[in-house]
Amino acid sequence: MKNAPEPQTDTLAETENYLVWVADEPDGERTYHLELGNLTVHFFHEEWDEFLELVKGLKKGK
Protein backbone atom coordinates (compact mmCIF):
# COMPACT_ATOMS: atom_id res chain seq x y z
CA MET A 1 0.00 0.00 0.00
CA LYS A 2 1.37 3.40 -0.95
CA ASN A 3 1.80 6.09 1.65
CA ALA A 4 -0.79 8.78 0.99
CA PRO A 5 0.57 12.33 1.02
CA GLU A 6 -0.09 14.22 4.23
CA PRO A 7 -2.01 17.51 4.16
CA GLN A 8 -0.09 20.71 4.83
CA THR A 9 -1.43 22.34 8.00
CA ASP A 10 -1.12 25.77 9.57
CA THR A 11 -2.45 27.18 12.83
CA LEU A 12 -4.59 30.30 12.25
CA ALA A 13 -5.41 31.17 15.89
CA GLU A 14 -4.93 29.60 19.29
CA THR A 15 -5.87 30.31 22.89
CA GLU A 16 -5.45 28.21 26.01
CA ASN A 17 -8.65 26.26 25.25
CA TYR A 18 -9.35 26.75 21.54
CA LEU A 19 -7.55 26.19 18.26
CA VAL A 20 -8.30 27.01 14.62
CA TRP A 21 -6.18 25.39 11.94
CA VAL A 22 -6.31 24.94 8.19
CA ALA A 23 -5.28 21.96 6.07
CA ASP A 24 -4.39 22.06 2.39
CA GLU A 25 -5.30 18.55 1.31
CA PRO A 26 -3.34 16.69 -1.39
CA ASP A 27 -6.39 16.85 -3.69
CA GLY A 28 -6.30 20.67 -3.57
CA GLU A 29 -9.21 21.09 -1.16
CA ARG A 30 -8.71 23.47 1.78
CA THR A 31 -10.41 22.52 5.03
CA TYR A 32 -10.75 24.48 8.26
CA HIS A 33 -10.84 22.93 11.73
CA LEU A 34 -12.20 24.54 14.87
CA GLU A 35 -11.21 22.76 18.10
CA LEU A 36 -13.35 23.66 21.10
CA GLY A 37 -12.14 21.52 23.99
CA ASN A 38 -13.28 17.96 23.20
CA LEU A 39 -15.21 19.03 20.10
CA THR A 40 -13.69 19.53 16.65
CA VAL A 41 -15.78 21.03 13.85
CA HIS A 42 -14.57 20.57 10.27
CA PHE A 43 -15.49 23.02 7.50
CA PHE A 44 -15.00 23.09 3.76
CA HIS A 45 -14.00 26.51 2.38
CA GLU A 46 -17.56 27.65 1.54
CA GLU A 47 -18.82 26.55 4.95
CA TRP A 48 -15.97 28.37 6.67
CA ASP A 49 -16.82 31.62 4.88
CA GLU A 50 -20.44 31.28 6.02
CA PHE A 51 -19.33 30.51 9.60
CA LEU A 52 -17.14 33.64 9.66
CA GLU A 53 -20.13 35.73 8.55
CA LEU A 54 -22.15 34.20 11.38
CA VAL A 55 -19.47 35.04 13.95
CA LYS A 56 -19.18 38.61 12.65
CA GLY A 57 -22.90 38.98 13.35
CA LEU A 58 -22.46 38.24 17.05
CA LYS A 59 -22.62 41.16 19.43
CA LYS A 60 -20.77 41.24 22.75
CA GLY A 61 -23.02 41.25 25.76
CA LYS A 62 -26.15 40.19 23.87
mmCIF file of the N, C-alpha and C atoms, coordinates in Angstrom:
data_MODEL
# 
_entry.id   MODEL 
# 
loop_
_atom_site.group_PDB 
_atom_site.id 
_atom_site.type_symbol 
_atom_site.label_atom_id 
_atom_site.label_alt_id 
_atom_site.label_comp_id 
_atom_site.label_asym_id 
_atom_site.label_entity_id 
_atom_site.label_seq_id 
_atom_site.pdbx_PDB_ins_code 
_atom_site.Cartn_x 
_atom_site.Cartn_y 
_atom_site.Cartn_z 
_atom_site.occupancy 
_atom_site.B_iso_or_equiv 
_atom_site.pdbx_formal_charge 
_atom_site.auth_seq_id 
_atom_site.auth_comp_id 
_atom_site.auth_asym_id 
_atom_site.auth_atom_id 
_atom_site.pdbx_PDB_model_num 
ATOM 1   N N  . MET A 1 1  ? 0.846   -1.182 0.000  1.00 0.00 ? 1  MET A N  1 
ATOM 2   C CA . MET A 1 1  ? 0.000   0.000  0.000  1.00 0.00 ? 1  MET A CA 1 
ATOM 3   C C  . MET A 1 1  ? 0.884   1.234  0.000  1.00 0.00 ? 1  MET A C  1 
ATOM 4   N N  . LYS A 1 2  ? 0.597   2.167  -0.881 1.00 0.00 ? 2  LYS A N  1 
ATOM 5   C CA . LYS A 1 2  ? 1.372   3.402  -0.953 1.00 0.00 ? 2  LYS A CA 1 
ATOM 6   C C  . LYS A 1 2  ? 1.053   4.297  0.230  1.00 0.00 ? 2  LYS A C  1 
ATOM 7   N N  . ASN A 1 3  ? 2.039   5.078  0.622  1.00 0.00 ? 3  ASN A N  1 
ATOM 8   C CA . ASN A 1 3  ? 1.795   6.090  1.655  1.00 0.00 ? 3  ASN A CA 1 
ATOM 9   C C  . ASN A 1 3  ? 1.113   7.281  1.011  1.00 0.00 ? 3  ASN A C  1 
ATOM 10  N N  . ALA A 1 4  ? -0.057  7.624  1.517  1.00 0.00 ? 4  ALA A N  1 
ATOM 11  C CA . ALA A 1 4  ? -0.791  8.778  0.993  1.00 0.00 ? 4  ALA A CA 1 
ATOM 12  C C  . ALA A 1 4  ? -0.101  10.050 1.452  1.00 0.00 ? 4  ALA A C  1 
ATOM 13  N N  . PRO A 1 5  ? -0.048  11.073 0.602  1.00 0.00 ? 5  PRO A N  1 
ATOM 14  C CA . PRO A 1 5  ? 0.566   12.335 1.021  1.00 0.00 ? 5  PRO A CA 1 
ATOM 15  C C  . PRO A 1 5  ? -0.206  12.960 2.180  1.00 0.00 ? 5  PRO A C  1 
ATOM 16  N N  . GLU A 1 6  ? 0.514   13.555 3.082  1.00 0.00 ? 6  GLU A N  1 
ATOM 17  C CA . GLU A 1 6  ? -0.091  14.219 4.230  1.00 0.00 ? 6  GLU A CA 1 
ATOM 18  C C  . GLU A 1 6  ? -0.514  15.638 3.845  1.00 0.00 ? 6  GLU A C  1 
ATOM 19  N N  . PRO A 1 7  ? -1.623  16.119 4.414  1.00 0.00 ? 7  PRO A N  1 
ATOM 20  C CA . PRO A 1 7  ? -2.014  17.509 4.155  1.00 0.00 ? 7  PRO A CA 1 
ATOM 21  C C  . PRO A 1 7  ? -1.034  18.471 4.820  1.00 0.00 ? 7  PRO A C  1 
ATOM 22  N N  . GLN A 1 8  ? -0.894  19.648 4.234  1.00 0.00 ? 8  GLN A N  1 
ATOM 23  C CA . GLN A 1 8  ? -0.086  20.705 4.825  1.00 0.00 ? 8  GLN A CA 1 
ATOM 24  C C  . GLN A 1 8  ? -0.989  21.497 5.761  1.00 0.00 ? 8  GLN A C  1 
ATOM 25  N N  . THR A 1 9  ? -0.576  21.664 7.017  1.00 0.00 ? 9  THR A N  1 
ATOM 26  C CA . THR A 1 9  ? -1.427  22.343 7.995  1.00 0.00 ? 9  THR A CA 1 
ATOM 27  C C  . THR A 1 9  ? -0.757  23.598 8.518  1.00 0.00 ? 9  THR A C  1 
ATOM 28  N N  . ASP A 1 10 ? -1.611  24.522 9.002  1.00 0.00 ? 10 ASP A N  1 
ATOM 29  C CA . ASP A 1 10 ? -1.121  25.765 9.573  1.00 0.00 ? 10 ASP A CA 1 
ATOM 30  C C  . ASP A 1 10 ? -2.113  26.224 10.633 1.00 0.00 ? 10 ASP A C  1 
ATOM 31  N N  . THR A 1 11 ? -1.609  26.658 11.777 1.00 0.00 ? 11 THR A N  1 
ATOM 32  C CA . THR A 1 11 ? -2.453  27.180 12.833 1.00 0.00 ? 11 THR A CA 1 
ATOM 33  C C  . THR A 1 11 ? -2.820  28.626 12.508 1.00 0.00 ? 11 THR A C  1 
ATOM 34  N N  . LEU A 1 12 ? -4.118  28.944 12.532 1.00 0.00 ? 12 LEU A N  1 
ATOM 35  C CA . LEU A 1 12 ? -4.588  30.295 12.254 1.00 0.00 ? 12 LEU A CA 1 
ATOM 36  C C  . LEU A 1 12 ? -4.751  31.115 13.522 1.00 0.00 ? 12 LEU A C  1 
ATOM 37  N N  . ALA A 1 13 ? -5.205  30.476 14.614 1.00 0.00 ? 13 ALA A N  1 
ATOM 38  C CA . ALA A 1 13 ? -5.407  31.166 15.887 1.00 0.00 ? 13 ALA A CA 1 
ATOM 39  C C  . ALA A 1 13 ? -5.436  30.118 16.994 1.00 0.00 ? 13 ALA A C  1 
ATOM 40  N N  . GLU A 1 14 ? -4.979  30.538 18.177 1.00 0.00 ? 14 GLU A N  1 
ATOM 41  C CA . GLU A 1 14 ? -4.933  29.603 19.287 1.00 0.00 ? 14 GLU A CA 1 
ATOM 42  C C  . GLU A 1 14 ? -5.028  30.358 20.606 1.00 0.00 ? 14 GLU A C  1 
ATOM 43  N N  . THR A 1 15 ? -5.823  29.820 21.519 1.00 0.00 ? 15 THR A N  1 
ATOM 44  C CA . THR A 1 15 ? -5.872  30.310 22.890 1.00 0.00 ? 15 THR A CA 1 
ATOM 45  C C  . THR A 1 15 ? -5.580  29.105 23.788 1.00 0.00 ? 15 THR A C  1 
ATOM 46  N N  . GLU A 1 16 ? -5.710  29.311 25.082 1.00 0.00 ? 16 GLU A N  1 
ATOM 47  C CA . GLU A 1 16 ? -5.447  28.207 26.011 1.00 0.00 ? 16 GLU A CA 1 
ATOM 48  C C  . GLU A 1 16 ? -6.396  27.030 25.774 1.00 0.00 ? 16 GLU A C  1 
ATOM 49  N N  . ASN A 1 17 ? -7.640  27.315 25.377 1.00 0.00 ? 17 ASN A N  1 
ATOM 50  C CA . ASN A 1 17 ? -8.645  26.261 25.251 1.00 0.00 ? 17 ASN A CA 1 
ATOM 51  C C  . ASN A 1 17 ? -9.129  25.992 23.834 1.00 0.00 ? 17 ASN A C  1 
ATOM 52  N N  . TYR A 1 18 ? -8.805  26.870 22.886 1.00 0.00 ? 18 TYR A N  1 
ATOM 53  C CA . TYR A 1 18 ? -9.353  26.747 21.544 1.00 0.00 ? 18 TYR A CA 1 
ATOM 54  C C  . TYR A 1 18 ? -8.251  26.837 20.491 1.00 0.00 ? 18 TYR A C  1 
ATOM 55  N N  . LEU A 1 19 ? -8.526  26.208 19.346 1.00 0.00 ? 19 LEU A N  1 
ATOM 56  C CA . LEU A 1 19 ? -7.550  26.190 18.263 1.00 0.00 ? 19 LEU A CA 1 
ATOM 57  C C  . LEU A 1 19 ? -8.284  26.212 16.929 1.00 0.00 ? 19 LEU A C  1 
ATOM 58  N N  . VAL A 1 20 ? -7.790  27.006 15.994 1.00 0.00 ? 20 VAL A N  1 
ATOM 59  C CA . VAL A 1 20 ? -8.295  27.015 14.623 1.00 0.00 ? 20 VAL A CA 1 
ATOM 60  C C  . VAL A 1 20 ? -7.109  26.737 13.715 1.00 0.00 ? 20 VAL A C  1 
ATOM 61  N N  . TRP A 1 21 ? -7.267  25.714 12.865 1.00 0.00 ? 21 TRP A N  1 
ATOM 62  C CA . TRP A 1 21 ? -6.182  25.387 11.938 1.00 0.00 ? 21 TRP A CA 1 
ATOM 63  C C  . TRP A 1 21 ? -6.758  25.052 10.576 1.00 0.00 ? 21 TRP A C  1 
ATOM 64  N N  . VAL A 1 22 ? -5.912  25.170 9.580  1.00 0.00 ? 22 VAL A N  1 
ATOM 65  C CA . VAL A 1 22 ? -6.305  24.937 8.195  1.00 0.00 ? 22 VAL A CA 1 
ATOM 66  C C  . VAL A 1 22 ? -5.434  23.823 7.626  1.00 0.00 ? 22 VAL A C  1 
ATOM 67  N N  . ALA A 1 23 ? -6.023  23.033 6.734  1.00 0.00 ? 23 ALA A N  1 
ATOM 68  C CA . ALA A 1 23 ? -5.280  21.962 6.066  1.00 0.00 ? 23 ALA A CA 1 
ATOM 69  C C  . ALA A 1 23 ? -5.463  22.101 4.565  1.00 0.00 ? 23 ALA A C  1 
ATOM 70  N N  . ASP A 1 24 ? -4.352  22.124 3.852  1.00 0.00 ? 24 ASP A N  1 
ATOM 71  C CA . ASP A 1 24 ? -4.391  22.064 2.392  1.00 0.00 ? 24 ASP A CA 1 
ATOM 72  C C  . ASP A 1 24 ? -4.202  20.598 2.025  1.00 0.00 ? 24 ASP A C  1 
ATOM 73  N N  . GLU A 1 25 ? -5.291  19.980 1.595  1.00 0.00 ? 25 GLU A N  1 
ATOM 74  C CA . GLU A 1 25 ? -5.298  18.548 1.305  1.00 0.00 ? 25 GLU A CA 1 
ATOM 75  C C  . GLU A 1 25 ? -4.563  18.261 -0.004 1.00 0.00 ? 25 GLU A C  1 
ATOM 76  N N  . PRO A 1 26 ? -4.045  17.044 -0.150 1.00 0.00 ? 26 PRO A N  1 
ATOM 77  C CA . PRO A 1 26 ? -3.336  16.685 -1.388 1.00 0.00 ? 26 PRO A CA 1 
ATOM 78  C C  . PRO A 1 26 ? -4.189  16.821 -2.653 1.00 0.00 ? 26 PRO A C  1 
ATOM 79  N N  . ASP A 1 27 ? -5.524  16.723 -2.513 1.00 0.00 ? 27 ASP A N  1 
ATOM 80  C CA . ASP A 1 27 ? -6.391  16.845 -3.685 1.00 0.00 ? 27 ASP A CA 1 
ATOM 81  C C  . ASP A 1 27 ? -6.704  18.297 -4.040 1.00 0.00 ? 27 ASP A C  1 
ATOM 82  N N  . GLY A 1 28 ? -6.100  19.259 -3.293 1.00 0.00 ? 28 GLY A N  1 
ATOM 83  C CA . GLY A 1 28 ? -6.295  20.667 -3.572 1.00 0.00 ? 28 GLY A CA 1 
ATOM 84  C C  . GLY A 1 28 ? -7.379  21.321 -2.737 1.00 0.00 ? 28 GLY A C  1 
ATOM 85  N N  . GLU A 1 29 ? -8.151  20.545 -2.013 1.00 0.00 ? 29 GLU A N  1 
ATOM 86  C CA . GLU A 1 29 ? -9.213  21.089 -1.156 1.00 0.00 ? 29 GLU A CA 1 
ATOM 87  C C  . GLU A 1 29 ? -8.588  21.716 0.084  1.00 0.00 ? 29 GLU A C  1 
ATOM 88  N N  . ARG A 1 30 ? -9.139  22.835 0.526  1.00 0.00 ? 30 ARG A N  1 
ATOM 89  C CA . ARG A 1 30 ? -8.705  23.473 1.778  1.00 0.00 ? 30 ARG A CA 1 
ATOM 90  C C  . ARG A 1 30 ? -9.810  23.252 2.799  1.00 0.00 ? 30 ARG A C  1 
ATOM 91  N N  . THR A 1 31 ? -9.451  22.741 3.965  1.00 0.00 ? 31 THR A N  1 
ATOM 92  C CA . THR A 1 31 ? -10.412 22.523 5.034  1.00 0.00 ? 31 THR A CA 1 
ATOM 93  C C  . THR A 1 31 ? -9.979  23.286 6.267  1.00 0.00 ? 31 THR A C  1 
ATOM 94  N N  . TYR A 1 32 ? -10.979 23.717 7.039  1.00 0.00 ? 32 TYR A N  1 
ATOM 95  C CA . TYR A 1 32 ? -10.746 24.476 8.262  1.00 0.00 ? 32 TYR A CA 1 
ATOM 96  C C  . TYR A 1 32 ? -11.246 23.649 9.438  1.00 0.00 ? 32 TYR A C  1 
ATOM 97  N N  . HIS A 1 33 ? -10.548 23.757 10.565 1.00 0.00 ? 33 HIS A N  1 
ATOM 98  C CA . HIS A 1 33 ? -10.843 22.934 11.725 1.00 0.00 ? 33 HIS A CA 1 
ATOM 99  C C  . HIS A 1 33 ? -10.871 23.825 12.957 1.00 0.00 ? 33 HIS A C  1 
ATOM 100 N N  . LEU A 1 34 ? -11.979 23.744 13.677 1.00 0.00 ? 34 LEU A N  1 
ATOM 101 C CA . LEU A 1 34 ? -12.196 24.544 14.873 1.00 0.00 ? 34 LEU A CA 1 
ATOM 102 C C  . LEU A 1 34 ? -12.261 23.584 16.056 1.00 0.00 ? 34 LEU A C  1 
ATOM 103 N N  . GLU A 1 35 ? -11.264 23.634 16.933 1.00 0.00 ? 35 GLU A N  1 
ATOM 104 C CA . GLU A 1 35 ? -11.211 22.759 18.098 1.00 0.00 ? 35 GLU A CA 1 
ATOM 105 C C  . GLU A 1 35 ? -11.672 23.531 19.330 1.00 0.00 ? 35 GLU A C  1 
ATOM 106 N N  . LEU A 1 36 ? -12.747 23.038 19.925 1.00 0.00 ? 36 LEU A N  1 
ATOM 107 C CA . LEU A 1 36 ? -13.354 23.658 21.102 1.00 0.00 ? 36 LEU A CA 1 
ATOM 108 C C  . LEU A 1 36 ? -13.345 22.621 22.219 1.00 0.00 ? 36 LEU A C  1 
ATOM 109 N N  . GLY A 1 37 ? -12.259 22.544 22.959 1.00 0.00 ? 37 GLY A N  1 
ATOM 110 C CA . GLY A 1 37 ? -12.142 21.520 23.986 1.00 0.00 ? 37 GLY A CA 1 
ATOM 111 C C  . GLY A 1 37 ? -12.168 20.142 23.349 1.00 0.00 ? 37 GLY A C  1 
ATOM 112 N N  . ASN A 1 38 ? -13.162 19.318 23.725 1.00 0.00 ? 38 ASN A N  1 
ATOM 113 C CA . ASN A 1 38 ? -13.276 17.956 23.202 1.00 0.00 ? 38 ASN A CA 1 
ATOM 114 C C  . ASN A 1 38 ? -13.981 17.873 21.856 1.00 0.00 ? 38 ASN A C  1 
ATOM 115 N N  . LEU A 1 39 ? -14.445 18.990 21.344 1.00 0.00 ? 39 LEU A N  1 
ATOM 116 C CA . LEU A 1 39 ? -15.208 19.026 20.102 1.00 0.00 ? 39 LEU A CA 1 
ATOM 117 C C  . LEU A 1 39 ? -14.365 19.634 18.983 1.00 0.00 ? 39 LEU A C  1 
ATOM 118 N N  . THR A 1 40 ? -14.327 18.964 17.838 1.00 0.00 ? 40 THR A N  1 
ATOM 119 C CA . THR A 1 40 ? -13.690 19.530 16.652 1.00 0.00 ? 40 THR A CA 1 
ATOM 120 C C  . THR A 1 40 ? -14.726 19.619 15.548 1.00 0.00 ? 40 THR A C  1 
ATOM 121 N N  . VAL A 1 41 ? -14.853 20.803 14.952 1.00 0.00 ? 41 VAL A N  1 
ATOM 122 C CA . VAL A 1 41 ? -15.782 21.026 13.850 1.00 0.00 ? 41 VAL A CA 1 
ATOM 123 C C  . VAL A 1 41 ? -14.945 21.229 12.587 1.00 0.00 ? 41 VAL A C  1 
ATOM 124 N N  . HIS A 1 42 ? -15.296 20.504 11.536 1.00 0.00 ? 42 HIS A N  1 
ATOM 125 C CA . HIS A 1 42 ? -14.571 20.565 10.268 1.00 0.00 ? 42 HIS A CA 1 
ATOM 126 C C  . HIS A 1 42 ? -15.420 21.306 9.244  1.00 0.00 ? 42 HIS A C  1 
ATOM 127 N N  . PHE A 1 43 ? -14.788 22.209 8.499  1.00 0.00 ? 43 PHE A N  1 
ATOM 128 C CA . PHE A 1 43 ? -15.485 23.018 7.501  1.00 0.00 ? 43 PHE A CA 1 
ATOM 129 C C  . PHE A 1 43 ? -14.775 22.917 6.156  1.00 0.00 ? 43 PHE A C  1 
ATOM 130 N N  . PHE A 1 44 ? -15.553 22.837 5.077  1.00 0.00 ? 44 PHE A N  1 
ATOM 131 C CA . PHE A 1 44 ? -15.003 23.092 3.756  1.00 0.00 ? 44 PHE A CA 1 
ATOM 132 C C  . PHE A 1 44 ? -14.949 24.601 3.580  1.00 0.00 ? 44 PHE A C  1 
ATOM 133 N N  . HIS A 1 45 ? -14.250 25.080 2.558  1.00 0.00 ? 45 HIS A N  1 
ATOM 134 C CA . HIS A 1 45 ? -14.001 26.507 2.377  1.00 0.00 ? 45 HIS A CA 1 
ATOM 135 C C  . HIS A 1 45 ? -15.295 27.330 2.382  1.00 0.00 ? 45 HIS A C  1 
ATOM 136 N N  . GLU A 1 46 ? -16.308 26.895 1.630  1.00 0.00 ? 46 GLU A N  1 
ATOM 137 C CA . GLU A 1 46 ? -17.558 27.649 1.542  1.00 0.00 ? 46 GLU A CA 1 
ATOM 138 C C  . GLU A 1 46 ? -18.258 27.701 2.901  1.00 0.00 ? 46 GLU A C  1 
ATOM 139 N N  . GLU A 1 47 ? -18.215 26.599 3.621  1.00 0.00 ? 47 GLU A N  1 
ATOM 140 C CA . GLU A 1 47 ? -18.825 26.547 4.954  1.00 0.00 ? 47 GLU A CA 1 
ATOM 141 C C  . GLU A 1 47 ? -18.089 27.462 5.916  1.00 0.00 ? 47 GLU A C  1 
ATOM 142 N N  . TRP A 1 48 ? -16.777 27.514 5.799  1.00 0.00 ? 48 TRP A N  1 
ATOM 143 C CA . TRP A 1 48 ? -15.966 28.366 6.670  1.00 0.00 ? 48 TRP A CA 1 
ATOM 144 C C  . TRP A 1 48 ? -16.317 29.836 6.447  1.00 0.00 ? 48 TRP A C  1 
ATOM 145 N N  . ASP A 1 49 ? -16.449 30.232 5.186  1.00 0.00 ? 49 ASP A N  1 
ATOM 146 C CA . ASP A 1 49 ? -16.824 31.616 4.884  1.00 0.00 ? 49 ASP A CA 1 
ATOM 147 C C  . ASP A 1 49 ? -18.167 31.963 5.513  1.00 0.00 ? 49 ASP A C  1 
ATOM 148 N N  . GLU A 1 50 ? -19.118 31.046 5.424  1.00 0.00 ? 50 GLU A N  1 
ATOM 149 C CA . GLU A 1 50 ? -20.437 31.280 6.018  1.00 0.00 ? 50 GLU A CA 1 
ATOM 150 C C  . GLU A 1 50 ? -20.343 31.353 7.541  1.00 0.00 ? 50 GLU A C  1 
ATOM 151 N N  . PHE A 1 51 ? -19.519 30.493 8.145  1.00 0.00 ? 51 PHE A N  1 
ATOM 152 C CA . PHE A 1 51 ? -19.326 30.505 9.597  1.00 0.00 ? 51 PHE A CA 1 
ATOM 153 C C  . PHE A 1 51 ? -18.729 31.831 10.053 1.00 0.00 ? 51 PHE A C  1 
ATOM 154 N N  . LEU A 1 52 ? -17.743 32.349 9.312  1.00 0.00 ? 52 LEU A N  1 
ATOM 155 C CA . LEU A 1 52 ? -17.138 33.638 9.663  1.00 0.00 ? 52 LEU A CA 1 
ATOM 156 C C  . LEU A 1 52 ? -18.169 34.758 9.610  1.00 0.00 ? 52 LEU A C  1 
ATOM 157 N N  . GLU A 1 53 ? -19.061 34.737 8.619  1.00 0.00 ? 53 GLU A N  1 
ATOM 158 C CA . GLU A 1 53 ? -20.130 35.733 8.549  1.00 0.00 ? 53 GLU A CA 1 
ATOM 159 C C  . GLU A 1 53 ? -21.044 35.632 9.769  1.00 0.00 ? 53 GLU A C  1 
ATOM 160 N N  . LEU A 1 54 ? -21.336 34.410 10.188 1.00 0.00 ? 54 LEU A N  1 
ATOM 161 C CA . LEU A 1 54 ? -22.155 34.198 11.379 1.00 0.00 ? 54 LEU A CA 1 
ATOM 162 C C  . LEU A 1 54 ? -21.497 34.796 12.604 1.00 0.00 ? 54 LEU A C  1 
ATOM 163 N N  . VAL A 1 55 ? -20.199 34.546 12.788 1.00 0.00 ? 55 VAL A N  1 
ATOM 164 C CA . VAL A 1 55 ? -19.468 35.039 13.952 1.00 0.00 ? 55 VAL A CA 1 
ATOM 165 C C  . VAL A 1 55 ? -19.408 36.575 13.924 1.00 0.00 ? 55 VAL A C  1 
ATOM 166 N N  . LYS A 1 56 ? -19.221 37.150 12.757 1.00 0.00 ? 56 LYS A N  1 
ATOM 167 C CA . LYS A 1 56 ? -19.182 38.610 12.653 1.00 0.00 ? 56 LYS A CA 1 
ATOM 168 C C  . LYS A 1 56 ? -20.500 39.235 13.095 1.00 0.00 ? 56 LYS A C  1 
ATOM 169 N N  . GLY A 1 57 ? -21.597 38.477 12.967 1.00 0.00 ? 57 GLY A N  1 
ATOM 170 C CA . GLY A 1 57 ? -22.895 38.978 13.350 1.00 0.00 ? 57 GLY A CA 1 
ATOM 171 C C  . GLY A 1 57 ? -23.164 38.937 14.849 1.00 0.00 ? 57 GLY A C  1 
ATOM 172 N N  . LEU A 1 58 ? -22.280 38.304 15.607 1.00 0.00 ? 58 LEU A N  1 
ATOM 173 C CA . LEU A 1 58 ? -22.460 38.242 17.049 1.00 0.00 ? 58 LEU A CA 1 
ATOM 174 C C  . LEU A 1 58 ? -22.153 39.599 17.680 1.00 0.00 ? 58 LEU A C  1 
ATOM 175 N N  . LYS A 1 59 ? -22.873 39.917 18.711 1.00 0.00 ? 59 LYS A N  1 
ATOM 176 C CA . LYS A 1 59 ? -22.619 41.162 19.426 1.00 0.00 ? 59 LYS A CA 1 
ATOM 177 C C  . LYS A 1 59 ? -22.231 40.815 20.858 1.00 0.00 ? 59 LYS A C  1 
ATOM 178 N N  . LYS A 1 60 ? -21.192 41.464 21.367 1.00 0.00 ? 60 LYS A N  1 
ATOM 179 C CA . LYS A 1 60 ? -20.765 41.245 22.752 1.00 0.00 ? 60 LYS A CA 1 
ATOM 180 C C  . LYS A 1 60 ? -21.859 41.692 23.701 1.00 0.00 ? 60 LYS A C  1 
ATOM 181 N N  . GLY A 1 61 ? -22.078 40.893 24.732 1.00 0.00 ? 61 GLY A N  1 
ATOM 182 C CA . GLY A 1 61 ? -23.020 41.252 25.764 1.00 0.00 ? 61 GLY A CA 1 
ATOM 183 C C  . GLY A 1 61 ? -24.481 41.037 25.404 1.00 0.00 ? 61 GLY A C  1 
ATOM 184 N N  . LYS A 1 62 ? -24.753 40.438 24.279 1.00 0.00 ? 62 LYS A N  1 
ATOM 185 C CA . LYS A 1 62 ? -26.149 40.191 23.869 1.00 0.00 ? 62 LYS A CA 1 
ATOM 186 C C  . LYS A 1 62 ? -26.469 38.727 23.988 1.00 0.00 ? 62 LYS A C  1 
# 
